[in-house]
């Protein structure tokens, strides 16, 4: 069990939603609904003087009127109403307030920034910790707390701290579709009180969190942040996506969360020195999270690629090399093994192993992956399930299903990291039910269910693998 001060805050026994509503289009409705939908087991107190009841629960005019103790408050009231709400929280002994409430310093207005400071002083005097303002707050599946619709209800091992609420939503959806599950997700907005350093320190010693992911637009204290990042990265992988990298991005960050973004060169140097991993966008952040979540440590860059036709195999080799992986020639021992088994293409097949030239029922992609796994010359294995294939509908479907079954079986038998590229296209709505794309979607779903990391392109799989190689080399 964590001894960090955040531990108590993140496990509240009772939650009040200030500004709760029965209007499904309002944030006050959403926060209240999610506590019910995700199975929060503590006391839920909707607070709004205009309603006697909200979502089947008794509503209270103010936080002061709640009969029992209140640990945590979600604020969906206007900015001007926050000081009075905090005064009520002080009387009730509230430990933490999540300020979804925005329109503070991020507006650039002096009066709004001054009000934000008044609120901070008021909270500190009352011993109340603040998450936010201008943020979505906490997603803690084990506790049944969430801020988005259709998040996974089962917990996992990824801790996410995101300065952007939209970024947190985006990443949870992206990563969860690929099998990642979360310990806690914290959207923290303007970071008036609790900030990125607090969350890094917490995740670094949280037993439920095995991988830390962050989206940051700016930091309050660069010296403290570097120390926290270095300490966290020494205990577990830390992936960071920096928003506000260019001039226009810096301006957008300032108006989004009042973040002051600094030099990108200094930032990249800081992250590298601390031993963390930089991501360029949410897609790469998801690729890296999927890779760390499912793969064992990667020992080196020598890659074996299996599957795909002639052209795709050539491009796969190019993309792996461009990412910094080493596509080694097929070792002679494997050729001899193929020859001894009577495989007619023993002297023709290479690395990548082009599946279009196999043509033998006795020799499959799975067989080649097993040989590569046993061979000391390979560090990483990548399987390809491509869309293009000759033959009729039934044979193509059977082939794709066979590939999936083979990769799942191989995954259970081998020790080396296995990544799978399942080709993905951007489709119009009318194309989604076409059998060709449906079978690819089914392939992704089955592979993910088998805890196999899946990537939409070879380039993205190769870049993720290379960053894991670099990370584990540094750890050595």
BELJOJO-V895460 format. One record per residue. N is the residue number from 0. RES is the residue in one small letter. OMEGA is omega in whole degrees, 0 to 359 (NA if undefined). Layout:
n=N res=RES omega=OMEGA
n=N res=RES omega=OMEGA
This chain:
n=0 res=x omega=181
n=1 res=x omega=175
n=2 res=x omega=180
n=3 res=x omega=179
n=4 res=x omega=179
n=5 res=x omega=184
n=6 res=x omega=180
n=7 res=x omega=180
n=8 res=x omega=185
n=9 res=x omega=176
n=10 res=x omega=183
n=11 res=x omega=177
n=12 res=x omega=179
n=13 res=x omega=182
n=14 res=x omega=172
n=15 res=x omega=176
n=16 res=x omega=179
n=17 res=x omega=186
n=18 res=x omega=176
n=19 res=x omega=185
n=20 res=x omega=173
n=21 res=x omega=176
n=22 res=x omega=184
n=23 res=x omega=179
n=24 res=x omega=185
n=25 res=x omega=177
n=26 res=x omega=179
n=27 res=x omega=174
n=28 res=x omega=184
n=29 res=x omega=182
n=30 res=x omega=179
n=31 res=x omega=181
n=32 res=x omega=183
n=33 res=x omega=179
n=34 res=x omega=178
n=35 res=x omega=185
n=36 res=x omega=184
n=37 res=x omega=172
n=38 res=x omega=177
n=39 res=x omega=188
n=40 res=x omega=179
n=41 res=x omega=179
n=42 res=x omega=178
n=43 res=x omega=181
n=44 res=x omega=173
n=45 res=x omega=181
n=46 res=x omega=175
n=47 res=x omega=183
n=48 res=x omega=183
n=49 res=x omega=184
n=50 res=x omega=172
n=51 res=x omega=184
n=52 res=x omega=178
n=53 res=x omega=180
n=54 res=x omega=177
n=55 res=x omega=180
n=56 res=x omega=176
n=57 res=x omega=177
n=58 res=x omega=183
n=59 res=x omega=182
n=60 res=x omega=179
n=61 res=x omega=177
n=62 res=x omega=178
n=63 res=x omega=185
n=64 res=x omega=179
n=65 res=x omega=186
n=66 res=x omega=184
n=67 res=x omega=177
n=68 res=x omega=179
n=69 res=x omega=181
n=70 res=x omega=194
n=71 res=x omega=180
n=72 res=x omega=171
n=73 res=x omega=183
n=74 res=x omega=173
n=75 res=x omega=178
n=76 res=x omega=178
n=77 res=x omega=184
n=78 res=x omega=183
n=79 res=x omega=182
n=80 res=x omega=185
n=81 res=x omega=180
n=82 res=x omega=178
n=83 res=x omega=178
n=84 res=x omega=179
n=85 res=x omega=177
n=86 res=x omega=176
n=87 res=x omega=179
n=88 res=x omega=180
n=89 res=x omega=179
n=90 res=x omega=183
n=91 res=x omega=180
n=92 res=x omega=180
n=93 res=x omega=182
n=94 res=x omega=185
n=95 res=x omega=176
n=96 res=x omega=171
n=97 res=x omega=180
n=98 res=x omega=167
n=99 res=x omega=178
n=100 res=x omega=178
n=101 res=x omega=183
n=102 res=x omega=175
n=103 res=x omega=186
n=104 res=x omega=180
n=105 res=x omega=179
n=106 res=x omega=185
n=107 res=x omega=181
n=108 res=x omega=184
n=109 res=x omega=182
n=110 res=x omega=179
n=111 res=x omega=178
n=112 res=x omega=178
n=113 res=x omega=177
n=114 res=x omega=178
n=115 res=x omega=179
n=116 res=x omega=175
n=117 res=x omega=180
n=118 res=x omega=179
n=119 res=x omega=180
n=120 res=x omega=180
n=121 res=x omega=181
n=122 res=x omega=181
n=123 res=x omega=178
n=124 res=x omega=182
n=125 res=x omega=181
n=126 res=x omega=180
n=127 res=x omega=176
n=128 res=x omega=184
n=129 res=x omega=167
n=130 res=x omega=183
n=131 res=x omega=0
n=132 res=x omega=175
n=133 res=x omega=183
n=134 res=x omega=181
n=135 res=x omega=173
n=136 res=x omega=196
n=137 res=x omega=167
n=138 res=x omega=183
n=139 res=x omega=188
n=140 res=x omega=181
n=141 res=x omega=179
n=142 res=x omega=182
n=143 res=x omega=179
n=144 res=x omega=182
n=145 res=x omega=178
n=146 res=x omega=181
n=147 res=x omega=177
n=148 res=x omega=173
n=149 res=x omega=169
n=150 res=x omega=174
n=151 res=x omega=179
n=152 res=x omega=179
n=153 res=x omega=181
n=154 res=x omega=178
n=155 res=x omega=190
n=156 res=x omega=180
n=157 res=x omega=174
n=158 res=x omega=181
n=159 res=x omega=169
n=160 res=x omega=185
n=161 res=x omega=178
n=162 res=x omega=181
n=163 res=x omega=175
n=164 res=x omega=177
n=165 res=x omega=177
n=166 res=x omega=178
n=167 res=x omega=177
n=168 res=x omega=183
n=169 res=x omega=184
n=170 res=x omega=179
n=171 res=x omega=180
n=172 res=x omega=181
n=173 res=x omega=186
n=174 res=x omega=182
n=175 res=x omega=176
n=176 res=x omega=181
n=177 res=x omega=171
n=178 res=x omega=181
n=179 res=x omega=175
n=180 res=x omega=194
n=181 res=x omega=171
n=182 res=x omega=175
n=183 res=x omega=172
n=184 res=x omega=181
n=185 res=x omega=171
n=186 res=x omega=191
n=187 res=x omega=168
n=188 res=x omega=187
n=189 res=x omega=177
n=190 res=x omega=181
n=191 res=x omega=180
n=192 res=x omega=176
n=193 res=x omega=184
n=194 res=x omega=186
n=195 res=x omega=180
n=196 res=x omega=178
n=197 res=x omega=182
n=198 res=x omega=175
n=199 res=x omega=180
n=200 res=x omega=181
n=201 res=x omega=183
n=202 res=x omega=184
n=203 res=x omega=180
n=204 res=x omega=176
n=205 res=x omega=184
n=206 res=x omega=180
n=207 res=x omega=185
n=208 res=x omega=179
n=209 res=x omega=182
n=210 res=x omega=181
n=211 res=x omega=178
n=212 res=x omega=183
n=213 res=x omega=166
n=214 res=x omega=187
n=215 res=x omega=174
n=216 res=x omega=177
n=217 res=x omega=180
n=218 res=x omega=182
n=219 res=x omega=186
n=220 res=x omega=187
n=221 res=x omega=180
n=222 res=x omega=179
n=223 res=x omega=181
n=224 res=x omega=180
n=225 res=x omega=180
n=226 res=x omega=180
n=227 res=x omega=181
n=228 res=x omega=180
n=229 res=x omega=179
n=230 res=x omega=179
n=231 res=x omega=182
n=232 res=x omega=177
n=233 res=x omega=183
n=234 res=x omega=182
n=235 res=x omega=180
n=236 res=x omega=177
n=237 res=x omega=179
n=238 res=x omega=183
n=239 res=x omega=171
n=240 res=x omega=181
n=241 res=x omega=172
n=242 res=x omega=182
n=243 res=x omega=184
n=244 res=x omega=179
n=245 res=x omega=183
n=246 res=x omega=180
n=247 res=x omega=177
n=248 res=x omega=177
n=249 res=x omega=179
n=250 res=x omega=179
n=251 res=x omega=179
n=252 res=x omega=181
n=253 res=x omega=181
n=254 res=x omega=182
n=255 res=x omega=183
n=256 res=x omega=180
n=257 res=x omega=182
n=258 res=x omega=176
n=259 res=x omega=183
n=260 res=x omega=181
n=261 res=x omega=181
n=262 res=x omega=181
n=263 res=x omega=179
n=264 res=x omega=178
n=265 res=x omega=180
n=266 res=x omega=182
n=267 res=x omega=178
n=268 res=x omega=180
n=269 res=x omega=182
n=270 res=x omega=181
n=271 res=x omega=180
n=272 res=x omega=181
n=273 res=x omega=180
n=274 res=x omega=178
n=275 res=x omega=184
n=276 res=x omega=179
n=277 res=x omega=172
n=278 res=x omega=183
n=279 res=x omega=180
n=280 res=x omega=182
n=281 res=x omega=178
n=282 res=x omega=180
n=283 res=x omega=177
n=284 res=x omega=177
n=285 res=x omega=178
n=286 res=x omega=181
n=287 res=x omega=179
n=288 res=x omega=178
n=289 res=x omega=183
n=290 res=x omega=179
n=291 res=x omega=184
n=292 res=x omega=188
n=293 res=x omega=189
n=294 res=x omega=170
n=295 res=x omega=178
n=296 res=x omega=180
n=297 res=x omega=189
n=298 res=x omega=183
n=299 res=x omega=187
n=300 res=x omega=186
n=301 res=x omega=190
n=302 res=x omega=171
n=303 res=x omega=184
n=304 res=x omega=183
n=305 res=x omega=177
n=306 res=x omega=182
n=307 res=x omega=179
n=308 res=x omega=185
n=309 res=x omega=181
n=310 res=x omega=177
n=311 res=x omega=179
n=312 res=x omega=178
n=313 res=x omega=180
n=314 res=x omega=178
n=315 res=x omega=178
n=316 res=x omega=179
n=317 res=x omega=185
n=318 res=x omega=176
n=319 res=x omega=179
n=320 res=x omega=179
n=321 res=x omega=178
n=322 res=x omega=180
n=323 res=x omega=175
n=324 res=x omega=183
n=325 res=x omega=179
n=326 res=x omega=186
n=327 res=x omega=173
n=328 res=x omega=179
n=329 res=x omega=183
n=330 res=x omega=183
n=331 res=x omega=180
n=332 res=x omega=180
n=333 res=x omega=177
n=334 res=x omega=181
n=335 res=x omega=178
n=336 res=x omega=178
n=337 res=x omega=181
n=338 res=x omega=182
n=339 res=x omega=179
n=340 res=x omega=178
n=341 res=x omega=178
n=342 res=x omega=189
n=343 res=x omega=183
n=344 res=x omega=185
n=345 res=x omega=182
n=346 res=x omega=185
n=347 res=x omega=183
n=348 res=x omega=181
n=349 res=x omega=175
n=350 res=x omega=6
n=351 res=x omega=177
n=352 res=x omega=183
n=353 res=x omega=184
n=354 res=x omega=183
n=355 res=x omega=181
n=356 res=x omega=185
n=357 res=x omega=175
n=358 res=x omega=181
n=359 res=x omega=182
n=360 res=x omega=183
n=361 res=x omega=184
n=362 res=x omega=184
n=363 res=x omega=175
n=364 res=x omega=178
n=365 res=x omega=178
n=366 res=x omega=180
n=367 res=x omega=179
n=368 res=x omega=179
n=369 res=x omega=178
n=370 res=x omega=179
n=371 res=x omega=179
n=372 res=x omega=181
n=373 res=x omega=185
n=374 res=x omega=185
n=375 res=x omega=183
n=376 res=x omega=182
n=377 res=x omega=177
n=378 res=x omega=185
n=379 res=x omega=176
n=380 res=x omega=178
n=381 res=x omega=175
n=382 res=x omega=181
n=383 res=x omega=168
n=384 res=x omega=183
n=385 res=x omega=180
n=386 res=x omega=185
n=387 res=x omega=179
n=388 res=x omega=176
n=389 res=x omega=178
n=390 res=x omega=181
n=391 res=x omega=184
n=392 res=x omega=185
n=393 res=x omega=180
n=394 res=x omega=178
n=395 res=x omega=179
n=396 res=x omega=180
n=397 res=x omega=181
n=398 res=x omega=180
n=399 res=x omega=179
n=400 res=x omega=177
n=401 res=x omega=178
n=402 res=x omega=181
n=403 res=x omega=180
n=404 res=x omega=181
n=405 res=x omega=181
n=406 res=x omega=179
n=407 res=x omega=178
n=408 res=x omega=180
n=409 res=x omega=181
n=410 res=x omega=182
n=411 res=x omega=188
n=412 res=x omega=187
n=413 res=x omega=181
n=414 res=x omega=183
n=415 res=x omega=180
n=416 res=x omega=178
n=417 res=x omega=174
n=418 res=x omega=178
n=419 res=x omega=174
n=420 res=x omega=174
n=421 res=x omega=187
n=422 res=x omega=183
n=423 res=x omega=180
n=424 res=x omega=170
n=425 res=x omega=188
n=426 res=x omega=168
n=427 res=x omega=186
n=428 res=x omega=183
n=429 res=x omega=182
n=430 res=x omega=190
n=431 res=x omega=181
n=432 res=x omega=177
n=433 res=x omega=185
n=434 res=x omega=184
n=435 res=x omega=182
n=436 res=x omega=179
n=437 res=x omega=181
n=438 res=x omega=176
n=439 res=x omega=178
n=440 res=x omega=178
n=441 res=x omega=178
n=442 res=x omega=179
n=443 res=x omega=183
n=444 res=x omega=182
n=445 res=x omega=178
n=446 res=x omega=180
n=447 res=x omega=179
n=448 res=x omega=179
n=449 res=x omega=178
n=450 res=x omega=175
n=451 res=x omega=179
n=452 res=x omega=185
n=453 res=x omega=183
n=454 res=x omega=183
n=455 res=x omega=179
n=456 res=x omega=177
n=457 res=x omega=181
n=458 res=x omega=181
n=459 res=x omega=176
n=460 res=x omega=183
n=461 res=x omega=179
n=462 res=x omega=178
n=463 res=x omega=180
n=464 res=x omega=181
n=465 res=x omega=180
n=466 res=x omega=174
n=467 res=x omega=176
n=468 res=x omega=182
n=469 res=x omega=181
n=470 res=x omega=184
n=471 res=x omega=174
n=472 res=x omega=178
n=473 res=x omega=181
n=474 res=x omega=179
n=475 res=x omega=NA
